[in-house]
Every structure is written in structure tokens, then in C-alpha cells.
Amino acid sequence: MDIILCIKQVPDVTEADLKIDREEKSIIRDDLEMVINEWDNYAVEEAVRLKEKHGGKITVITLGDEESEDVLRRALAMGADQAIRIDEEGFENSDPRGIALGLYHIIKELDFDLILTGAQSSDIGWGQVGVRLAEMLNIPYATLAMGIEVVDGKIIVKRELESNTFEKVELDLPALVTVQTGINEPRYVSIMGIRRVRKLKIEEKDIDELGISEDEVGEKGSIIESIRLMFPPEGEGAEILQGSLDEICEKLAQIIREKGGLY
């Protein structure tokens, strides 16, 4: 089974002191650690498990600058076979369609049975790139996968729905699946594993080689415009209710009544 992985490098903001640039359009990333997107990490692990079970090869693709090669090499260390980086120059401030378009122009020339992406990215959180890519390729897709099983040349995808419920859908191949966190336990990648793949060649493509006009991607090709980025206003803090359960419920009901929530 030949699998294509679409992954992304994102800033780790777990304990970071975030600052917004002067244009109020984005956060300052200079001092932030860059890591693989959490959802994508699960997708890489799932791809490697499918390869170990069914054979084939894994091609991993990212759209980013030279530093984003680190996440490609991480995927190679986990078990991917080859990597492609699309240079981000010209794609800056692209909307989901623009990003999907860049991936499409690479993938349409490749042979594949399955495409895996993360369900969303931790920095933007659109959750649209995977499904837009599937539409461009005219292949079936499923989102929020919590399980993928290959049966008789097709795949059965267990999808996570609301209220702790799931559904199973059957897709003909080739297909695209967006992966939810928790589908597996991603394997540990050692420093030695990263060093082992350090010299592997990463294929590079730019916007001109892909045959994409600058009017199709970036700010010019985007239907979404970023007006201003800001931190939410700070409130006065939380009020901690104390007492027995009945007393707390009565106090909470009184607060809600005072704020007009109960009549």
C-alpha cells in the first residue's frame, strides 16, 4: 500500500510567552520551538503501522521553509521512505484552498492508494485542507479517523462523532483520511534515529515548478483576510464557590439569576 502523508511544522506554545508583531497579523515565532503538528504525528504513526502490515512505501510532504525539513526527517526516522518539501515562498498567508492547491500539484503526479493528513493544525485549526485536497483529486474521504482497516482492497474507517459516539464508513481506494488524535500511540523518535536519516535527500519544489500562478495562492488567492490578531481581554478572575453541594448549587443559581440567566 503506497501512502502519502501531508504534515506541517507548527510552533510549540504550550508554555510560551506569546507576543504579537507590530502589524498585529501574527505571533512572533523567532524564539518559539517548532515541532510537528500533533494531529500529523498520529497520522505518521498510522501510516507506518499500515506499511508494516501491508507493505508499500510512504511519501511525506510538507509546505514550509527550510527549517520545516526537521519534521520531514522526523517522519523519515519513524518509517517514511521519501520526503518532499514545497517552498513556502509565494504561499504566505494562503487560505486552506491555497495550501491544498500546492499539495494537489505535487500529489496528482504520484501513485498512491491512501492519503493521510491530520484532522487539523494546532496553529490555525481550519480543519479544511485535507477535505479540499480530496475534492481536488476527486477521491472519497473520511474525517476524524480513530481507526483504519484495510479489507479486500478497500478501507473501513472508524470516525469519531459527537457525544462519545462513532461510525464506520467504507471507502474505495484511492482515498483520503484525516486522522484524529488518540488513534494510536506514536512511537518515540530517538536522536540516533534522526541522525540516521540526516543525509537522506529531500526533494524540493517551488511555486514556479508546480505551475501555480501567484494570483492563485497567498494573499492574492485567498478569500480570507486577516484583519487583526489580539489577545482576549483579561477578566476579573474566577469566583470559587465553597460549601456543601446543595449550598454551592444554591449560590450558583443565585449568581445566574442575578446575571439574568434565570427567571
Number of C-alpha atoms within 10 A of each C-alpha: 18 19 24 26 23 25 26 25 24 20 19 17 14 7 7 11 8 14 13 14 13 9 10 14 15 14 16 14 16 8 10 16 11 17 16 21 21 21 23 28 26 24 30 29 20 21 30 25 15 20 18 13 11 12 12 15 20 26 23 26 26 24 25 17 13 12 10 22 21 16 23 28 25 23 31 25 21 22 20 23 16 19 22 19 22 23 18 21 13 19 24 14 19 23 21 21 22 26 24 23 21 26 22 18 17 16 18 11 8 10 11 19 16 21 27 26 28 29 27 24 21 20 13 9 10 13 18 17 24 28 23 19 24 19 14 15 16 11 17 16 25 22 23 22 26 20 18 20 11 16 9 6 11 15 20 17 22 20 21 19 12 6 6 6 8 13 11 15 12 17 19 16 17 20 21 27 26 26 29 23 19 12 19 15 11 18 12 9 13 12 10 10 16 17 13 13 17 16 9 13 11 16 11 15 16 17 18 10 11 15 10 16 12 15 12 17 25 21 19 17 17 18 13 12 12 10 8 9 13 12 8 6 6 6 6 6 6 6 6 6 12 10 9 9 10 9 12 14 14 12 15 13 14 14 13 13 12 11 9 9 10 10 6
